[in-house]
């Protein structure tokens, strides 16, 4: 097997092009040498044809790879859609942050980090008045005759005397383990003299059993585990190396878990990836302004994006196969703009014209309509 040294600092497209050139030159050189040294005509023809076929396949592979990479990057867009809070707490004005403990019920550093992070996230959301643990401890201390050490669901009867229209959050971390496995692979393309790559694969989760209680009535509003998976690959190196401290990864896991918990209380944004349909043509692309339309949506200039897509959808000079894609793309644009009924109409039209992605897009529109209804009701 032939190895090629390509600097890792090269951009992805440049590396593909350089690899193709190297393989092309190597294959062509072998073909030329073999043809010149073979004496028999039959052998010469067979060798030449074999090498020629290989060259053609390499060239086609490189061209298709670059076209696919370019097309994918040009017709994709990521947008953020608002999601309603998972629990309707519109009847409450305050959230009291109680104790989050370790798996044995004792207060641990990681549990306190989670409680602190959750307090900060909810406070910064501005959606509720936040009562932190220090304030709760002061309330409990003012009540004669109680000796409460942990703020949990049994504390609500005492807190109810001082706090109205509030919920209490308590929890217990059930798991925070990470499992590690060393990985290695032989490099086909050698970069900077590295013939092998070594790295570590880390998997696990941080799980907290979370409870949300109505302080006044003591009613349990929520009691479920909230889980954040950890799936990390360390940096690939040329030589084996020892794994360092895992604590930074666990701290990042606590931050991610905190963001998952806040989704229970406050609306949040979810990223959606959408693809516009583009014809697989190298020359004479009928959708020359599609990239401009996508960039317009990305910069929140939806009006310009819709104007471009609508013009394509209403262009009667397009071939039938192109017309289906144009109508589909207009429907995607309407979806981005939040015009779900009109988007449904256009995607249905595209489906009748033969769009292969219409059914999947219709499901996305319906899901978004349901989210929109829930968000508006809670407002």
N, C-alpha and C positions, 0 to 999 in steps of 0.2 A: 504494500500500500504506500502511496506517495503522500508525504506530509508537506503542507505549505504554511509558512510563517507569515501571519498577517497581524499587524499591530492592533491591539484591542481598542486603541483610542479612535480607530476609524469609525465613522457613522455606519449604521446598518446597511444602507443602500450601497455605499462605497465598498463595503466588505463583500457584498454579494457580487458586485461588478468585478472586483479584483479577483475573487475566487473563480469566477467564470472565465476570466481572461487567462489565469494561470492554468486551469484545467484544459482550456481550449489550446493554449500553446503547447502544453505537454503532450496532449493527444495528437495534435497536428505534427509535432516533431517526430513522434514515434511512427506515425503513418508514413511520413516522408522517408525516414530511414529504412523502414521495412520495404517500401516499394522500390527503392534504389538498390537494395542488396539482394532482392529475390531475382533469380534467373528465369524461372518459368513464367510464362505469360499468365497462365491460370492462377498461379499463386499470387502474382502481382495484382491481378484484378480483384481476387477475393480479399486480399489484404487492404487494398485501396477502398473497396466498397464497404468493408467492415468498419474501417476508421472513419469513412465519410458519414456512415449512418450514426456512429457515435457522436461525431461532431455536430450533426444536425440535431440530435436529441439534446445535447448539452446546450446548444444555442436556444432551442425552443424552451427548455426548462428555465434558463436564465431570463428570457424575455417574458414568459408567463408569470414567473415569480415576481418580477419587477412590476408588471402590469397589475397583478393581483394586489401587491402591497400598496401601489399608488392609488388604485381604485378604492380599496378599503378605507384608506386614510381620508379620501376625498368625500365619500358618501356617508360617513358616520357622524352622528352628533350625540352628545350627552347633554341631557337637560335635567333640571331639578323640579320635581313636583311636590306640592305640599301634602303632607299626610296628617290626619287628625290624631290627637292623643289617643292612645290605646284604651284609656279608662276615662270615662266622662266624669270629671270632677268640677263641673261648672257650678255646682251648688256650694262649693267650699271656697273660702277666701284664704285660708292659711294651711301651710304644711309644716308639721313638726318633725324634725329629724331625730329619731331615737337612736338606740345603740345597734350597731352591727357588730356581731361577734365572730370569733373563729369557729372552727368545726366543733370544738369541745364546749362552746358557750362562753369561753373566756375572751376578754378583749385583747386582740392582737394588733400588731402594727399595721398589717395589711387591711384588717377590718376597719381600723380607725382612718386609714388613708382613703378607703372607699367612702366612708361616711363624710369625711371632709370634702372629697371631690364631688359627691352628690350634693352637698350643701351649696358649694360654689356654683355648680351647673344650674341648679334650680333657682338660686338667687339671681344669677345673671340672665335667666330667661324672662324675668320681670312679670311672670304670669301669676305668681302667688306671693303672699307675705310669708317669709321663711322664719321659722322659730328653730334656732339651732340648739344643740345639746346643753350648752352653758345656760341658755335662757330657761330651758326645761328644768335643769337642776336647781336653778334659783326658785322656780315655782314650787318644785317638790320640797325644797328646804323650808319654804315659808309655811308649809302645812305641818302643823304639830302632830307628833305621834307617829310619823311614818319614817321608816329607815330603808328607803328604796335605794338599792345599789346599781341596778340595771334598768334602763328605760326600755320596757318591752310592752307587749299587749296587756299585761296585768296593771300597767300604770295608768290606763285611760280613765279609770274612775276618779283618780286623784286629780288628773289634768283637767277633767271636764268641769271642775269647779272654777277654773280660771280661764280656760280657753274655749271659745265657741266657734262653730263653723270651721272646723279644722280636721285634718287627717293626720295620723301618726305613721311614720315609716320606721319599721324595724326589720332586721334580717340576720341571717347566719351564713357565713361562707362555708359551703359544703365541700368545695374542692378547689385547689389551686396548684395542681401538680403538672409538671411538664416532663414528657418522655423524650429522650434524645437518641439519635441514631447517626453514626458516622457514614458518609456516603463518598464514593469515588467513581470516576468514570474516565475511560480512555478518550482523549480528544482526537477527533478526526481532523479538524483544522487546528494546527498548532499556532498558538498566539504567544508571542514573546518567549518562546522556548519552553512553554508548558506542554508536556506530553500527557499529563494527567491532571484532573481537577479533583480537589478534596473539599468537602464542606459537611456541615451538620444539619440534619433535619430535626426540627423541634415541633412536637405536637402535644396538645393537652387542652385544658379549658379552665376558666375561672367561673365558678357557679355560686350564686348566692340565692338562698331561699328567702324571698322577700314577702313581707306582709304589710298591707296598708289597712289601717283601722280607722273608722269614724270615732273620734275621741268622745263625742257627746253620747252616742248610743252604744259604743263598743262593737258595732257591727263590722265584721270582716269584709272588706271591699275587694281585696286581692290577696291571694296566697299561692304563689307559684314560683318555681325556680327561674331565675334569669341567667342565661348562659352566654358566655363569650368564648368562642373557640380560638385557640392559639395554633397557628400553622405557619411556622417561620423557617426559612432556609437561610443559613448564614452565608457570608461571602465566600465564593469559590477561590481557592488558593492553589498554588502549584505544588505545595508540599503538605503532608498531614500536620494538623495542629490541634492543640488542646482547646477544649471549649472553655470560654471564660465564664464570668459570673452571669447567672440567669436572672438576677434580680431586675435589671433594666427591662427585660422582656415582660416580666410579671407586672412591673409598674405600668408599662404601656397597656397591658391587658386590663388592669384596673381602670385606666382612663377609658378604654373602649367599652368596658362593662358599664361604667357610669353613663356613657352616652346611650347605651341600650336601655338603661333604667329610666332615663329622663323621657324616653319616648312614651312611657306609660302616662306621664303627666302633662306634657306639652306637645303641641304640633311640631313636626319635624320635616325636613326635606329628604326626599329619596331620589337618587340619581337613576335615570332611565337611559338606556342606550337605544337609539333608533337608527335604522338604515334606510337610506333612499335607494330606489331602484335605478340602476344605471345600465345602459346597453353595453355589451361586451364588444366594443369596437375600438380600434386603435386610431383610425382616421375618421374625420368628419363626424364628431360627436354631436348629436342633435341637442344635447343639454349643456351647452357651453357655459351658461350662467349658473349652473347648479351649485358650483362651489361658492359663488357670490351669495346665492340664496342661503346656503348653510351658514356662511360667515355672518350674514345679517341676523339670523336667528340667534347665533351665539352672542352677538352684541346687543340682543334685545330689540333689534329693529325688525319686528315681525311683519310690519306692513310691507317693507321692501321684499322680504323673503316670500311672502304670500303673492305679491304682485308678479314676481318672476315665475313662480310655480303655476299660478293661474294661467299665465300667458301660454305656457307649454301645454297645460291641460286642455286649453281651448284652441290649440293649433291644429286645424283640420288637415294640414299638409303632412303631418307625421304619419309614418307607417303604423299599421294597426298594433304591432308589438310594442312600438315606442309609445303609442297613445296610451296603452294600458299602464305603462310605467309613469307617464306624465300625470295621469289622473291619480294614481296611487301616491305619488310624491306630493301632490297638492293636498290629498287627504292627510298625509303625515304632517304637513305644514299647518293645517287647520287644527290638528291634534295638539301640536306644540303651542298654538295660540289659545288653546282652551275652548275652541268651538267644536265641542264633541258631537253634537247632532249633525252638523254640516260635514264633519269629518267622517262620520258613519256613512252618510249618504255617498260621499265620494269614494270611500273604500269599497262599499258595496258595488258601485259602478265599475271600479277597477277589477273587482272579482269577476264580474260578468265578462269583462274584456280579457280575462285570463291571467290576472296577476297572481303569482304563486305565494305571495306573502300576505294576501288580503285577510285570510281567516285569522292568522296570528295577530294582525294589527287590530282587527275588530275586537278581539278579546282584550287587548290593551285599552282600547277606547272604553269598553264597557266597565272594566275595572276602575278606570280613572273617573268615570261618571259616578260610580258608587262612592268612591272616596270623596268626590266633590259634594255629593249630597250630605254625607256624614259631617263634613267640615262645616257646611253652611248651617246645618241643623244646630250644631254645638255653638255656633256664633250667636 
